[in-house]
Every structure is written in structure tokens, then in C-alpha cells.
Amino acid sequence: MDYADCILQRGRQKRVHFKYRAAVVFLCFLLGGTSVYAGHIIYNRIYVNEEILPKLQPMEKIETKKLIAAPNGIGDYTKEYSSYRTLCADLGIDLLCSDFAENNPYMIINRRTDNQNWEEIRVMAYILGDIREIVKVDGENFYSYDAGQEYASPVDLTIEIISGEEQMRIGWDKDYLGMFAFEETYQSCSGYTVNILRDTMIEDKYAGYTPRCCAIFVADGIRYTLSGQVELETMKEIVDSMHYEFLGKSP
């Protein structure tokens, strides 16, 4: 059975499904704008199957540069980037990055925004670790690869930014549905509160299967989610490696 999880972002109910097949990573994004669930910034909550998780640091309004592009059919603006450094320059802010991602030419970086209230950045294959034989599938935005000893899949990164007063007022809740369970909360070496989720659907997997691990935290008002088939300690090591670098300043 294919791996699948569902993330519900309340309001316009953006659903995001990640499917990982044997030796192939497939990202299927059903994205919409983010005019979300009425509330206040304290309601930027994370749920796992309707269970609310411990609070993270609050999201804050972060001013970003508008994306110069033609809007799509639903009024959103999108752009793909060839490097994380170029993404930061285009946003006009520094983002956390990891030395584990340094010199990685395989990132697939997509920025999506309404140019008023929110920014959503998705970086596929952000960290490769010891993944081998990674090859981009012709005409598609996913890879085939061989699992390594420490990384059974690449680690992906999602970055969510509130950039307008309306989004600040109504907040940005998110539900993880289906196969995930809450694992633990801990403090990173930089002082971020981090919620860890785990894939619980292991009964149909092959021997030696490494469950998907997700780390969710807010740093300087921006929410980051790291996700990949790695052990808990490896994911914590990645979170602890996140730092500012490119523009020389935090948001």
C-alpha cells in the first residue's frame, strides 16, 4: 500500500498528500490560498487527528517582497527556484538553513503566495543524507533513488510565513490526518519548541522500514516543517543544525 498522509489547513481546507513509493518520492500538492479559520494568532495550532499538540512559539507577521509573476487561475502567484539562496534574496528575508543541505543540487523549490497575506515554500529533497543513485524522473517533479543506511528517503522542508494583517488576525491552524501520531515535544539547542510526529502505519511495510518523522517548529515567527524517513535522533540533529546564513540577518 502506498504511503499517504493528509494535512488539512483550516478555512479553505488546503489538503496536502505525500506519497512515497518504493525507491520513488512523489509529492502531490493540492494547494489553495490561505483565507483560514477565524481566530487570533494564538490559534496557529497543530493538530494530529483532531488532537491539539503542545504550543509552539507564536507565528508573527513577516514582511516579504512581492512575487513578480502572473497570477494563476485562483489568484495565487508561484515560482520555482534553482537555489535556496536565490529564494531568500527574492523574499528579502533570511530563512533558517542547514549545513546538511549545503551544495545539494537536487532541491526542487516552489514558492506560492497571494502577495498579500501568506507565503508557502516547499523544498523537496532539501537534505539527501546518504541517499544514493538519485535521479529526477523526466518531465516530473520527483526522484527515483536508493535508500541509504541513515536516510531511507530525502528530507523535505516546508516554510509557512504570515505576511499580512488579515492572516495575522485569523491565524493559520493545521491538521495532520490519518497515519501520523504525536511522538514528543522538546527544546532544540537554539531554544525552539519542536513537536515531533511519527508515521504509525508500519504493519504493511517491509522489514527494516524506517517510519516517516516530522519536526514542526516556529523560529522568529516563521513555521518550519522537516519531514523524511529518518530516525528520531537524526531528525533532532537536523533541527539543531538550522541557522541563519545568506542575508546575514534574521527576519
VENQUI-V778179 format. One record per backbone hydrogen bond with DSSP energy under -1.0 kcal/mol. NH is the residue of the N-H (numbers start at 1). CO is the residue of the C=O. E is the energy in kcal/mol with one decimal. If there is no record, write none. Layout:
((NH:CO:E) (NH:CO:E))
This chain:
((3:20:-1.1) (6:177:-1.5) (7:16:-1.2) (8:175:-2.9) (9:14:-1.9) (14:9:-1.3) (16:7:-1.2) (17:28:-1.6) (19:26:-2.0) (21:24:-2.0) (24:21:-2.2) (25:143:-2.3) (26:19:-2.1) (28:17:-1.5) (30:15:-1.0) (43:40:-2.9) (44:41:-1.4) (45:43:-2.2) (47:174:-2.6) (48:51:-2.5) (49:176:-3.0) (51:48:-1.8) (53:46:-2.8) (60:221:-1.6) (62:162:-3.1) (65:91:-2.4) (69:67:-1.1) (72:76:-3.0) (75:72:-1.7) (77:113:-3.2) (79:111:-1.9) (81:109:-2.0) (87:83:-1.6) (88:84:-2.2) (89:85:-2.1) (90:86:-2.3) (91:87:-2.2) (92:88:-2.0) (93:88:-1.1) (97:243:-2.9) (101:98:-1.6) (102:99:-1.3) (104:101:-1.3) (108:124:-1.9) (110:122:-2.5) (111:79:-3.0) (112:120:-2.2) (113:77:-2.1) (114:118:-1.2) (119:161:-2.4) (120:112:-2.9) (121:159:-3.0) (122:110:-2.5) (123:157:-3.6) (124:108:-2.7) (126:155:-1.0) (127:155:-2.0) (131:128:-2.0) (132:146:-2.7) (135:144:-2.8) (137:142:-2.5) (140:137:-2.3) (144:135:-2.8) (145:23:-2.7) (146:132:-3.3) (148:151:-2.8) (152:229:-2.6) (155:127:-2.8) (156:227:-3.2) (157:123:-2.5) (158:225:-2.4) (159:121:-2.9) (160:223:-2.7) (161:119:-2.8) (163:117:-2.6) (164:117:-1.3) (168:164:-1.8) (169:165:-2.3) (170:166:-2.1) (171:167:-2.1) (174:45:-2.0) (175:8:-3.9) (176:47:-2.2) (177:6:-3.9) (181:198:-2.0) (183:196:-3.2) (184:196:-1.1) (186:194:-2.0) (188:192:-2.8) (191:188:-1.8) (194:186:-2.9) (195:216:-2.5) (196:184:-3.0) (197:214:-2.5) (198:181:-2.5) (199:212:-2.3) (200:179:-3.1) (202:200:-1.7) (205:202:-1.5) (209:206:-1.7) (213:228:-2.8) (214:197:-2.2) (215:226:-2.6) (216:195:-2.6) (217:224:-2.3) (219:222:-2.8) (222:219:-1.9) (223:160:-2.2) (224:217:-3.2) (225:158:-2.4) (226:215:-2.5) (227:156:-2.2) (228:213:-2.0) (230:228:-1.7) (235:231:-2.2) (236:232:-2.3) (237:233:-2.0) (238:234:-1.9) (239:235:-2.5) (240:236:-2.5) (242:239:-1.4) (243:97:-2.8))
